Structures are given as C-alpha cells and as structure tokens.
Amino acid sequence: MAEDKNSPPSEQVKGSVKEAIGKLTGDARIETEGRRQKRESEAPQESPSKTSGSGRG
C-alpha cells in the first residue's frame, strides 16, 4: 500500500471507530475525541504557507 497513513479518509474512519467505541462503552471522552477527529479530517487541509518576502519591501 502506498497510501499516506494519515490521509483524511483514514483519519475519518479512525474517528468514526473511536466515536462508536465511546458510545458503546459509555466513555464520553473517547466519543468526543472521535467526533473531533472526524471533523478535523473533513475540514480542508490548510498547510501553513510561508510567503517569501512577506512584509518586506
């Protein structure tokens, strides 16, 4: 497999699993962590961009 281990779809699956486990076990912390992980994977990935020469000039 040549997929990135932290690609958004895999992170979304991990979040779904954590959320389900949290619901089944009654662990609110794990459930919340899973929801957060899913939400972050659905958000567009914005890498911090460094513009050369920003503010100089």
GIFEN-V629291 format. One line per field, one symbol per residue. ss: DSSP state (@ for helix, = for strand, . for the rest). psi: psi as a letter, one per 20 degrees, with the letter a starting at -180 (. if undefined). burial: + if it has 16 or more other C-alpha atoms within 10 Angstrom, else -. A space follows every 10 residues. Layout:
BEGIN
ss: ???
psi: ???
burial: ???
END
This chain:
BEGIN
ss: .......@@@ @@@@@@@@@@ @@@@@..@@@ @@@@@@@@@@ @@........ .......
psi: pjqphkqghh hggggggggg ggghijohgg gggggggggh hhqpooqopo ppjpjq.
burial: -------+-- ++-+++++++ ++-------+ ++++++++-- +--------- -------
END
